[in-house]
């Protein structure tokens, strides 16, 4: 196994020459007019994630995705395919369902119209009372395009949108080695935040904030600017690839246990055998790659089979334009998504899904951003309000909690007359790039 070569579409995400220089003005975060432009030019045209493929096991299984004032049902068909429909009865607009579940048919709770899982109207009361004629077998729920990638079910409201793999290019090719279909979602939260949805994308496209906001990270992921690789791609996606090894710059105080030592021991590497800290960090990182290649099968880490050297020991933190971030770690996957509030651009919903790869004989795991969890699929979403941290006290101190703690004051700061545009470091080039790609969508250039 070897590290993957740089994808040919890769742009240097530290090079401001790849930018036009569009300003990042504060009104983008609070203006209802700007939010309306986002609805018309972005949200109704991109691909959205409705849920997980493994939620749809049998015909009639469905997931519901509510987005702003819209709602979409993605439902498994008898032939194994998945179809997507707007969640509204064609009779008088009643929503058919609220929560993901299973049905034989969709029955409108208002007047009892019965729709098949294929969208065709099957039955209704007083069929002969329609001047237009009996609508059964004629009317169909309005359908949307639907597809799958990465174990996720996707849909788009735009009949003319590019194909899903086109929209995601080149990320499916880059992450083809990960057994994403096998992931187990061990935590599933939706958290209401008092900030615009773009806060999270701005935050996740750079690691410049890590040393201030996440001091627990450098001892196990080296996020120093000199160690990380910053990449962006023409369609707006991008990633920061960081080695999962302690930083040589940001050291723990003497006597504090090194979390990386435990990882080395787990793979039969003695951390005390190295002559000094720097050798343990750099050579230990290489030794860990070799041990994982040697022992993965007998240890039950079957998801390692196709991973290359970089993927076995590194952290490619990846933003999928415009609002999905996935942290790819060797054993954990963190999924983060923000979606706008339907009425207030100063609020959003933050989705936190924590995944793990199943390992033989393991029944409890350290879930990314969440802590210790049973290794089993969670069935229901845990809805919360952040409320200055009070609504998420059980994850206080976790990385994503720390990000949410600064979100509200970031939103407030954007309304200040003292803010006019971001003053960015080279490692923050992707912040402006994200806004420039967003501008392209809103102005019809995408």
DRENDO-1510 file (C-alpha; in Angstrom, 1 decimal, always signed):
<recs>
REC; n; res; u; v; w
REC; 1; UNK; +0.0; +0.0; +0.0 .
REC; 2; UNK; +1.2; +3.5; -0.9 .
REC; 3; UNK; +0.1; +7.0; -0.5 .
REC; 4; UNK; -2.2; +8.2; -3.3 .
REC; 5; UNK; -0.8; +10.6; -5.9 .
REC; 6; UNK; -2.2; +14.1; -5.9 .
REC; 7; UNK; -5.5; +14.2; -7.9 .
REC; 8; UNK; -5.1; +16.1; -11.2 .
REC; 9; UNK; -7.9; +18.6; -10.3 .
REC; 10; UNK; -6.1; +19.6; -7.1 .
REC; 11; UNK; -5.5; +23.3; -6.6 .
REC; 12; UNK; -3.1; +24.7; -4.0 .
REC; 13; UNK; -5.3; +25.9; -1.2 .
REC; 14; UNK; -2.5; +28.1; +0.2 .
REC; 15; UNK; -2.1; +30.1; -3.0 .
REC; 16; UNK; -4.2; +33.3; -3.0 .
REC; 17; UNK; -3.4; +33.5; -6.8 .
REC; 18; UNK; -6.3; +31.0; -7.1 .
REC; 19; UNK; -8.7; +33.6; -5.8 .
REC; 20; UNK; -10.5; +36.5; -7.5 .
REC; 21; UNK; -10.6; +38.4; -4.2 .
REC; 22; UNK; -14.4; +38.6; -3.7 .
REC; 23; UNK; -15.1; +40.4; -0.4 .
REC; 24; UNK; -16.7; +38.4; +2.5 .
REC; 25; UNK; -19.1; +41.0; +3.8 .
REC; 26; UNK; -21.2; +40.7; +7.0 .
REC; 27; UNK; -24.6; +41.0; +5.3 .
REC; 28; UNK; -24.0; +37.5; +3.8 .
REC; 29; UNK; -24.6; +36.1; +7.3 .
REC; 30; UNK; -27.8; +38.0; +8.3 .
REC; 31; UNK; -29.5; +39.5; +5.3 .
REC; 32; UNK; -32.9; +38.0; +4.4 .
REC; 33; UNK; -32.3; +39.2; +0.8 .
REC; 34; UNK; -29.1; +37.2; +0.7 .
REC; 35; UNK; -30.8; +34.2; +2.2 .
REC; 36; UNK; -33.4; +34.4; -0.6 .
REC; 37; UNK; -30.7; +34.4; -3.2 .
REC; 38; UNK; -29.2; +31.3; -1.6 .
REC; 39; UNK; -32.6; +29.5; -1.8 .
REC; 40; UNK; -33.1; +30.4; -5.4 .
REC; 41; UNK; -29.5; +30.0; -6.7 .
REC; 42; UNK; -28.1; +27.3; -4.4 .
REC; 43; UNK; -30.4; +25.2; -2.3 .
REC; 44; UNK; -32.9; +24.4; -5.0 .
REC; 45; UNK; -30.1; +23.4; -7.4 .
REC; 46; UNK; -27.6; +21.3; -5.4 .
REC; 47; UNK; -27.7; +17.7; -4.2 .
REC; 48; UNK; -28.8; +17.2; -0.6 .
REC; 49; UNK; -28.3; +14.2; +1.8 .
REC; 50; UNK; -31.6; +12.8; +2.9 .
REC; 51; UNK; -30.2; +10.0; +5.1 .
REC; 52; UNK; -28.3; +6.7; +5.1 .
REC; 53; UNK; -28.8; +3.9; +2.7 .
REC; 54; UNK; -28.8; +1.4; +5.5 .
REC; 55; UNK; -32.0; +3.0; +6.8 .
REC; 56; UNK; -33.7; +1.6; +3.7 .
REC; 57; UNK; -33.6; -2.2; +4.1 .
REC; 58; UNK; -37.0; -3.3; +2.7 .
REC; 59; UNK; -39.6; -2.0; +0.3 .
REC; 60; UNK; -41.6; +0.7; +2.0 .
REC; 61; UNK; -38.7; +1.9; +4.2 .
REC; 62; UNK; -38.4; +5.6; +3.8 .
REC; 63; UNK; -36.4; +8.6; +5.2 .
REC; 64; UNK; -37.8; +12.1; +5.5 .
REC; 65; UNK; -35.6; +15.2; +5.0 .
REC; 66; UNK; -37.0; +18.5; +6.0 .
REC; 67; UNK; -35.1; +21.5; +4.5 .
REC; 68; UNK; -36.3; +25.0; +5.3 .
REC; 69; UNK; -40.0; +24.9; +4.3 .
REC; 70; UNK; -39.6; +21.9; +1.9 .
REC; 71; UNK; -39.8; +18.2; +2.8 .
REC; 72; UNK; -38.7; +15.2; +0.7 .
REC; 73; UNK; -39.4; +11.5; +1.1 .
REC; 74; UNK; -36.9; +8.9; -0.2 .
REC; 75; UNK; -38.4; +5.4; -0.2 .
REC; 76; UNK; -37.2; +1.9; -1.1 .
REC; 77; UNK; -39.0; +0.3; -4.0 .
REC; 78; UNK; -39.9; -3.3; -4.5 .
REC; 79; UNK; -37.2; -3.6; -7.2 .
REC; 80; UNK; -34.5; -2.4; -4.7 .
REC; 81; UNK; -34.3; +1.1; -6.2 .
REC; 82; UNK; -34.8; +4.3; -4.2 .
REC; 83; UNK; -37.2; +7.0; -5.4 .
REC; 84; UNK; -37.7; +10.5; -4.0 .
REC; 85; UNK; -41.0; +12.5; -3.8 .
REC; 86; UNK; -42.0; +15.8; -2.4 .
REC; 87; UNK; -43.7; +15.2; +1.0 .
REC; 88; UNK; -47.1; +16.7; +0.0 .
REC; 89; UNK; -50.4; +15.3; -1.0 .
REC; 90; UNK; -51.6; +16.5; -4.4 .
REC; 91; UNK; -55.1; +16.9; -3.1 .
REC; 92; UNK; -54.7; +19.9; -0.8 .
REC; 93; UNK; -51.1; +20.0; +0.2 .
REC; 94; UNK; -51.1; +18.1; +3.4 .
REC; 95; UNK; -47.7; +16.6; +4.4 .
REC; 96; UNK; -48.0; +12.8; +4.2 .
REC; 97; UNK; -45.5; +11.8; +6.9 .
REC; 98; UNK; -43.3; +13.4; +9.6 .
REC; 99; UNK; -40.7; +10.9; +10.6 .
REC; 100; UNK; -38.7; +8.2; +8.8 .
REC; 101; UNK; -40.3; +4.7; +9.1 .
REC; 102; UNK; -41.9; +2.0; +7.0 .
REC; 103; UNK; -45.2; +2.0; +5.1 .
REC; 104; UNK; -47.1; -0.3; +2.8 .
REC; 105; UNK; -48.6; +2.9; +1.3 .
REC; 106; UNK; -48.6; +6.5; +2.1 .
REC; 107; UNK; -52.1; +7.5; +3.5 .
REC; 108; UNK; -52.9; +11.2; +3.7 .
REC; 109; UNK; -53.9; +11.9; +7.3 .
REC; 110; UNK; -56.4; +14.7; +6.2 .
REC; 111; UNK; -58.7; +13.0; +3.6 .
REC; 112; UNK; -57.3; +9.5; +3.4 .
REC; 113; UNK; -55.9; +9.6; -0.1 .
REC; 114; UNK; -53.7; +6.5; -0.6 .
REC; 115; UNK; -50.4; +6.8; -2.5 .
REC; 116; UNK; -48.2; +3.8; -3.4 .
REC; 117; UNK; -44.5; +3.9; -2.5 .
REC; 118; UNK; -44.0; +4.4; -6.3 .
REC; 119; UNK; -45.9; +7.7; -6.0 .
REC; 120; UNK; -49.0; +6.5; -7.9 .
REC; 121; UNK; -52.5; +7.3; -6.4 .
REC; 122; UNK; -54.1; +4.0; -5.4 .
REC; 123; UNK; -57.3; +4.8; -3.6 .
REC; 124; UNK; -59.5; +7.6; -2.2 .
REC; 125; UNK; -63.0; +8.1; -0.9 .
REC; 126; UNK; -65.8; +9.2; -3.2 .
REC; 127; UNK; -64.0; +8.4; -6.5 .
REC; 128; UNK; -67.0; +9.3; -8.5 .
REC; 129; UNK; -67.3; +12.8; -7.1 .
REC; 130; UNK; -64.6; +14.4; -9.3 .
REC; 131; UNK; -65.7; +16.3; -12.4 .
REC; 132; UNK; -62.2; +15.6; -13.8 .
REC; 133; UNK; -62.8; +11.8; -13.5 .
REC; 134; UNK; -61.5; +9.2; -11.1 .
REC; 135; UNK; -57.9; +10.3; -10.4 .
REC; 136; UNK; -56.7; +6.9; -9.2 .
REC; 137; UNK; -54.0; +5.4; -11.4 .
REC; 138; UNK; -53.5; +8.9; -13.0 .
REC; 139; UNK; -52.0; +11.2; -10.4 .
REC; 140; UNK; -48.5; +10.8; -9.1 .
REC; 141; UNK; -46.6; +12.5; -6.3 .
REC; 142; UNK; -44.1; +14.9; -7.7 .
REC; 143; UNK; -40.8; +13.1; -8.1 .
REC; 144; UNK; -37.2; +14.3; -7.6 .
REC; 145; UNK; -34.0; +12.8; -8.9 .
REC; 146; UNK; -32.4; +10.5; -6.3 .
REC; 147; UNK; -29.0; +8.7; -6.1 .
REC; 148; UNK; -26.5; +7.2; -3.6 .
REC; 149; UNK; -22.9; +7.6; -2.8 .
REC; 150; UNK; -20.8; +6.9; +0.3 .
REC; 151; UNK; -23.6; +5.0; +2.0 .
REC; 152; UNK; -25.8; +8.2; +1.8 .
REC; 153; UNK; -29.1; +8.8; +0.0 .
REC; 154; UNK; -29.0; +12.0; -2.0 .
REC; 155; UNK; -31.6; +14.0; -3.9 .
REC; 156; UNK; -31.9; +17.2; -5.9 .
REC; 157; UNK; -34.8; +19.6; -6.5 .
REC; 158; UNK; -33.3; +20.6; -9.9 .
REC; 159; UNK; -34.3; +18.3; -12.8 .
REC; 160; UNK; -31.4; +19.8; -14.8 .
REC; 161; UNK; -28.7; +19.5; -12.0 .
REC; 162; UNK; -25.5; +17.6; -13.0 .
REC; 163; UNK; -25.3; +13.9; -12.1 .
REC; 164; UNK; -24.4; +13.3; -8.4 .
REC; 165; UNK; -20.9; +12.0; -9.1 .
REC; 166; UNK; -20.4; +15.0; -11.3 .
REC; 167; UNK; -21.5; +17.4; -8.6 .
REC; 168; UNK; -19.2; +15.6; -6.1 .
REC; 169; UNK; -16.2; +15.4; -8.4 .
REC; 170; UNK; -13.4; +14.4; -7.6 .
REC; 171; UNK; -14.3; +13.3; -4.0 .
REC; 172; UNK; -15.8; +9.9; -4.9 .
REC; 173; UNK; -12.6; +9.0; -6.7 .
REC; 174; UNK; -10.4; +10.3; -3.9 .
REC; 175; UNK; -12.2; +8.4; -1.2 .
REC; 176; UNK; -12.9; +5.2; -3.1 .
REC; 177; UNK; -10.7; +3.1; -0.7 .
REC; 178; UNK; -12.9; +3.7; +2.3 .
REC; 179; UNK; -15.6; +1.1; +3.1 .
REC; 180; UNK; -18.2; +3.8; +3.7 .
REC; 181; UNK; -21.2; +1.5; +3.2 .
REC; 182; UNK; -20.1; -0.5; +6.2 .
REC; 183; UNK; -20.2; +2.5; +8.6 .
REC; 184; UNK; -22.2; +2.3; +11.8 .
REC; 185; UNK; -23.8; +5.6; +13.0 .
REC; 186; UNK; -23.3; +5.5; +16.8 .
REC; 187; UNK; -24.4; +9.1; +17.4 .
REC; 188; UNK; -27.0; +11.3; +15.7 .
REC; 189; UNK; -27.7; +14.8; +16.8 .
REC; 190; UNK; -29.4; +17.9; +15.3 .
REC; 191; UNK; -28.5; +21.1; +17.2 .
REC; 192; UNK; -30.1; +24.5; +16.8 .
REC; 193; UNK; -27.5; +27.3; +16.8 .
REC; 194; UNK; -27.8; +31.1; +16.8 .
REC; 195; UNK; -25.6; +31.5; +13.8 .
REC; 196; UNK; -25.8; +31.5; +10.0 .
REC; 197; UNK; -25.2; +28.1; +8.3 .
REC; 198; UNK; -22.0; +29.4; +6.6 .
REC; 199; UNK; -20.2; +29.6; +10.0 .
REC; 200; UNK; -19.5; +25.9; +9.9 .
REC; 201; UNK; -18.1; +25.8; +6.4 .
REC; 202; UNK; -15.9; +28.8; +7.1 .
REC; 203; UNK; -14.7; +27.1; +10.3 .
REC; 204; UNK; -14.1; +23.6; +8.7 .
REC; 205; UNK; -12.1; +24.8; +5.7 .
REC; 206; UNK; -9.2; +26.0; +7.9 .
REC; 207; UNK; -7.2; +24.7; +10.9 .
REC; 208; UNK; -5.7; +28.1; +11.8 .
REC; 209; UNK; -8.1; +28.2; +14.8 .
REC; 210; UNK; -7.0; +24.9; +16.2 .
REC; 211; UNK; -4.2; +26.0; +18.5 .
REC; 212; UNK; -6.5; +28.5; +20.1 .
REC; 213; UNK; -9.8; +26.7; +20.2 .
REC; 214; UNK; -8.7; +23.0; +20.3 .
REC; 215; UNK; -5.5; +22.6; +22.4 .
REC; 216; UNK; -6.3; +18.9; +22.8 .
REC; 217; UNK; -5.8; +18.2; +19.1 .
REC; 218; UNK; -2.0; +18.7; +18.5 .
REC; 219; UNK; -1.0; +15.8; +20.7 .
REC; 220; UNK; -2.6; +13.3; +18.3 .
REC; 221; UNK; -3.1; +15.2; +15.0 .
REC; 222; UNK; -0.3; +17.5; +13.8 .
REC; 223; UNK; -2.3; +20.5; +12.5 .
REC; 224; UNK; +0.7; +22.8; +12.3 .
REC; 225; UNK; +0.7; +24.8; +9.0 .
REC; 226; UNK; +4.1; +23.3; +8.0 .
REC; 227; UNK; +2.8; +19.7; +8.3 .
REC; 228; UNK; -0.7; +19.9; +6.8 .
REC; 229; UNK; -1.5; +19.7; +3.1 .
REC; 230; UNK; -4.1; +22.1; +1.9 .
REC; 231; UNK; -6.1; +21.2; -1.2 .
REC; 232; UNK; -9.2; +22.7; -3.0 .
REC; 233; UNK; -11.0; +21.6; -6.2 .
REC; 234; UNK; -12.7; +23.6; -8.9 .
REC; 235; UNK; -16.3; +22.7; -7.8 .
REC; 236; UNK; -15.8; +24.1; -4.4 .
REC; 237; UNK; -14.8; +21.0; -2.4 .
REC; 238; UNK; -11.6; +20.9; -0.5 .
REC; 239; UNK; -9.6; +19.2; +2.3 .
REC; 240; UNK; -6.8; +19.6; +4.8 .
REC; 241; UNK; -4.7; +16.4; +5.0 .
REC; 242; UNK; -3.0; +16.2; +8.4 .
REC; 243; UNK; -0.7; +13.4; +9.8 .
REC; 244; UNK; -2.2; +11.6; +12.8 .
REC; 245; UNK; +0.9; +12.0; +15.0 .
REC; 246; UNK; +1.9; +14.5; +17.8 .
REC; 247; UNK; +2.9; +18.0; +16.8 .
REC; 248; UNK; +6.7; +18.6; +17.3 .
REC; 249; UNK; +5.8; +22.3; +17.9 .
REC; 250; UNK; +2.9; +22.1; +20.3 .
REC; 251; UNK; +4.1; +19.8; +23.0 .
REC; 252; UNK; +2.3; +18.5; +26.1 .
REC; 253; UNK; +3.8; +19.5; +29.4 .
REC; 254; UNK; +6.3; +17.1; +30.9 .
REC; 255; UNK; +4.7; +14.2; +32.8 .
REC; 256; UNK; +1.3; +14.4; +30.9 .
REC; 257; UNK; +0.6; +11.1; +29.2 .
REC; 258; UNK; +0.9; +11.1; +25.4 .
REC; 259; UNK; -2.3; +9.8; +23.7 .
REC; 260; UNK; -0.1; +8.6; +20.8 .
REC; 261; UNK; +1.8; +6.3; +23.1 .
REC; 262; UNK; -1.4; +4.3; +23.7 .
REC; 263; UNK; -2.0; +4.0; +20.0 .
REC; 264; UNK; +1.5; +2.7; +19.4 .
REC; 265; UNK; +1.1; +0.1; +22.1 .
REC; 266; UNK; -2.2; -1.0; +20.7 .
REC; 267; UNK; -0.3; -2.0; +17.6 .
REC; 268; UNK; +2.5; -3.7; +19.5 .
REC; 269; UNK; +5.0; -0.8; +19.2 .
REC; 270; UNK; +6.9; +0.1; +22.3 .
REC; 271; UNK; +6.9; +4.0; +22.6 .
REC; 272; UNK; +9.8; +3.8; +25.1 .
REC; 273; UNK; +12.1; +2.1; +22.6 .
REC; 274; UNK; +12.7; +5.4; +20.7 .
REC; 275; UNK; +15.7; +7.5; +21.8 .
REC; 276; UNK; +13.8; +10.8; +21.9 .
REC; 277; UNK; +10.4; +12.4; +21.4 .
REC; 278; UNK; +11.1; +13.5; +17.8 .
REC; 279; UNK; +12.1; +10.0; +16.7 .
REC; 280; UNK; +9.1; +8.5; +18.4 .
REC; 281; UNK; +6.8; +10.9; +16.6 .
REC; 282; UNK; +8.3; +10.6; +13.1 .
REC; 283; UNK; +9.6; +7.0; +13.1 .
REC; 284; UNK; +6.7; +5.8; +15.2 .
REC; 285; UNK; +4.3; +7.2; +12.6 .
REC; 286; UNK; +6.1; +5.1; +9.9 .
REC; 287; UNK; +6.2; +2.0; +12.1 .
REC; 288; UNK; +2.5; +2.4; +12.8 .
REC; 289; UNK; +1.8; +2.3; +9.1 .
REC; 290; UNK; +3.9; -0.9; +8.8 .
REC; 291; UNK; +2.2; -2.6; +11.7 .
REC; 292; UNK; -1.3; -1.8; +10.5 .
REC; 293; UNK; -0.4; -3.2; +7.1 .
REC; 294; UNK; +0.9; -6.4; +8.8 .
REC; 295; UNK; -1.8; -7.0; +11.4 .
REC; 296; UNK; -5.1; -5.5; +10.0 .
REC; 297; UNK; -6.6; -8.8; +9.0 .
REC; 298; UNK; -5.9; -10.8; +12.1 .
REC; 299; UNK; -7.0; -7.9; +14.3 .
REC; 300; UNK; -10.4; -7.7; +12.5 .
REC; 301; UNK; -9.8; -4.3; +10.9 .
REC; 302; UNK; -11.3; -5.4; +7.6 .
REC; 303; UNK; -11.9; -1.8; +6.5 .
REC; 304; UNK; -8.1; -1.3; +6.2 .
REC; 305; UNK; -7.9; -3.7; +3.2 .
REC; 306; UNK; -7.8; -1.1; +0.5 .
REC; 307; UNK; -6.5; +1.9; +2.4 .
REC; 308; UNK; -3.2; +3.4; +1.3 .
REC; 309; UNK; -0.4; +4.5; +3.7 .
REC; 310; UNK; -1.7; +8.0; +4.0 .
REC; 311; UNK; -5.2; +6.8; +4.8 .
REC; 312; UNK; -4.0; +4.3; +7.4 .
REC; 313; UNK; -2.5; +7.0; +9.7 .
REC; 314; UNK; -3.7; +10.4; +8.6 .
REC; 315; UNK; -6.7; +12.7; +8.8 .
REC; 316; UNK; -8.1; +14.2; +5.6 .
REC; 317; UNK; -10.6; +16.7; +6.9 .
REC; 318; UNK; -12.9; +17.3; +3.9 .
REC; 319; UNK; -15.6; +19.9; +3.0 .
REC; 320; UNK; -18.1; +19.0; +0.4 .
REC; 321; UNK; -19.5; +22.2; -1.1 .
REC; 322; UNK; -21.5; +23.8; +0.2 .
REC; 323; UNK; -22.5; +22.6; +3.7 .
REC; 324; UNK; -21.2; +19.0; +4.4 .
REC; 325; UNK; -17.9; +18.3; +6.2 .
REC; 326; UNK; -16.6; +14.7; +6.6 .
REC; 327; UNK; -13.6; +13.9; +8.8 .
REC; 328; UNK; -12.0; +10.7; +7.4 .
REC; 329; UNK; -10.0; +9.0; +10.1 .
REC; 330; UNK; -8.8; +5.4; +9.9 .
REC; 331; UNK; -11.4; +4.0; +12.3 .
REC; 332; UNK; -13.9; +6.9; +12.7 .
REC; 333; UNK; -15.8; +9.2; +10.4 .
REC; 334; UNK; -17.2; +12.4; +11.6 .
REC; 335; UNK; -20.1; +13.9; +9.6 .
REC; 336; UNK; -21.1; +17.6; +10.1 .
REC; 337; UNK; -23.7; +19.5; +8.2 .
REC; 338; UNK; -25.4; +22.9; +8.6 .
REC; 339; UNK; -28.7; +23.8; +7.1 .
REC; 340; UNK; -30.4; +27.2; +7.2 .
REC; 341; UNK; -33.3; +28.0; +9.5 .
REC; 342; UNK; -36.4; +28.4; +7.4 .
REC; 343; UNK; -37.2; +31.9; +8.6 .
REC; 344; UNK; -34.1; +33.4; +10.3 .
REC; 345; UNK; -30.8; +33.7; +8.5 .
REC; 346; UNK; -29.1; +34.2; +11.9 .
REC; 347; UNK; -29.9; +30.6; +12.9 .
REC; 348; UNK; -29.1; +27.2; +11.5 .
REC; 349; UNK; -29.3; +23.5; +12.3 .
REC; 350; UNK; -26.1; +21.7; +12.9 .
REC; 351; UNK; -26.1; +17.9; +12.2 .
REC; 352; UNK; -23.5; +15.8; +14.1 .
REC; 353; UNK; -23.3; +12.2; +13.0 .
REC; 354; UNK; -20.5; +10.1; +14.4 .
REC; 355; UNK; -19.6; +6.9; +12.5 .
REC; 356; UNK; -17.3; +4.0; +13.2 .
REC; 357; UNK; -16.1; +1.1; +11.1 .
REC; 358; UNK; -17.1; -2.2; +12.7 .
REC; 359; UNK; -14.2; -4.3; +14.1 .
REC; 360; UNK; -14.5; -7.9; +15.0 .
REC; 361; UNK; -15.0; -8.5; +18.7 .
REC; 362; UNK; -15.4; -4.8; +19.5 .
REC; 363; UNK; -18.7; -3.7; +21.1 .
REC; 364; UNK; -17.9; -0.3; +22.5 .
REC; 365; UNK; -16.0; +2.5; +20.8 .
REC; 366; UNK; -14.6; +6.0; +21.3 .
REC; 367; UNK; -16.8; +7.9; +18.8 .
REC; 368; UNK; -15.3; +11.0; +17.2 .
REC; 369; UNK; -16.6; +14.2; +18.8 .
REC; 370; UNK; -18.9; +12.3; +21.1 .
REC; 371; UNK; -17.0; +10.1; +23.5 .
REC; 372; UNK; -17.6; +6.4; +24.5 .
REC; 373; UNK; -20.6; +4.8; +22.8 .
REC; 374; UNK; -21.9; +1.3; +22.2 .
REC; 375; UNK; -21.0; +0.0; +18.7 .
REC; 376; UNK; -24.6; -0.2; +17.4 .
REC; 377; UNK; -26.7; +1.8; +15.0 .
REC; 378; UNK; -28.7; +4.6; +16.7 .
REC; 379; UNK; -32.3; +4.6; +15.5 .
REC; 380; UNK; -33.5; +8.1; +16.3 .
REC; 381; UNK; -32.2; +11.7; +15.9 .
REC; 382; UNK; -31.4; +13.5; +19.2 .
REC; 383; UNK; -32.8; +17.1; +18.7 .
REC; 384; UNK; -31.2; +19.8; +20.8 .
REC; 385; UNK; -30.9; +23.6; +21.2 .
REC; 386; UNK; -27.3; +24.6; +22.0 .
REC; 387; UNK; -28.3; +27.4; +24.4 .
REC; 388; UNK; -24.8; +28.6; +25.1 .
REC; 389; UNK; -23.7; +25.0; +25.7 .
REC; 390; UNK; -26.4; +24.1; +28.2 .
REC; 391; UNK; -28.2; +21.9; +25.7 .
REC; 392; UNK; -25.0; +19.9; +24.9 .
REC; 393; UNK; -23.3; +19.7; +28.3 .
REC; 394; UNK; -22.7; +16.0; +27.9 .
REC; 395; UNK; -20.2; +16.7; +25.0 .
REC; 396; UNK; -18.6; +19.7; +26.6 .
REC; 397; UNK; -14.9; +19.8; +25.8 .
REC; 398; UNK; -15.3; +17.9; +22.6 .
REC; 399; UNK; -13.9; +19.6; +19.4 .
REC; 400; UNK; -17.2; +20.3; +17.8 .
REC; 401; UNK; -18.6; +21.6; +21.1 .
REC; 402; UNK; -15.7; +24.1; +21.2 .
REC; 403; UNK; -16.5; +25.2; +17.6 .
REC; 404; UNK; -20.1; +25.8; +18.6 .
REC; 405; UNK; -19.2; +27.9; +21.6 .
REC; 406; UNK; -17.8; +30.7; +19.4 .
REC; 407; UNK; -20.5; +30.5; +16.7 .
REC; 408; UNK; -22.9; +33.0; +18.3 .
REC; 409; UNK; -20.4; +35.8; +18.9 .
REC; 410; UNK; -19.0; +35.2; +15.3 .
REC; 411; UNK; -22.5; +35.9; +14.1 .
REC; 412; UNK; -22.8; +39.0; +16.2 .
REC; 413; UNK; -19.4; +40.3; +15.0 .
REC; 414; UNK; -20.5; +40.0; +11.4 .
REC; 415; UNK; -23.1; +42.7; +12.1 .
REC; 416; UNK; -20.6; +45.2; +13.4 .
REC; 417; UNK; -19.6; +48.3; +11.5 .
REC; 418; UNK; -16.1; +47.4; +12.5 .
REC; 419; UNK; -16.1; +44.4; +10.2 .
REC; 420; UNK; -15.7; +44.9; +6.5 .
REC; 421; UNK; -13.9; +41.9; +5.0 .
REC; 422; UNK; -11.8; +39.0; +6.2 .
REC; 423; UNK; -8.0; +39.5; +6.6 .
REC; 424; UNK; -6.8; +36.0; +5.8 .
REC; 425; UNK; -3.6; +34.0; +6.2 .
REC; 426; UNK; -2.5; +31.9; +3.3 .
REC; 427; UNK; -3.7; +28.7; +5.1 .
REC; 428; UNK; -7.2; +30.3; +5.1 .
REC; 429; UNK; -7.4; +30.7; +1.3 .
REC; 430; UNK; -10.2; +28.2; +1.2 .
REC; 431; UNK; -12.4; +30.5; +3.3 .
REC; 432; UNK; -12.5; +33.0; +0.5 .
REC; 433; UNK; -12.6; +30.3; -2.2 .
REC; 434; UNK; -15.8; +28.9; -0.6 .
REC; 435; UNK; -17.5; +32.3; -0.8 .
REC; 436; UNK; -16.4; +32.8; -4.4 .
REC; 437; UNK; -17.8; +29.5; -5.5 .
REC; 438; UNK; -21.0; +30.4; -3.6 .
REC; 439; UNK; -21.1; +33.7; -5.5 .
REC; 440; UNK; -20.8; +31.8; -8.8 .
REC; 441; UNK; -23.9; +29.7; -7.9 .
REC; 442; UNK; -25.9; +32.8; -6.9 .
REC; 443; UNK; -24.9; +34.7; -10.0 .
REC; 444; UNK; -25.7; +31.9; -12.4 .
REC; 445; UNK; -22.1; +31.1; -13.3 .
REC; 446; UNK; -22.4; +27.4; -12.1 .
</recs>
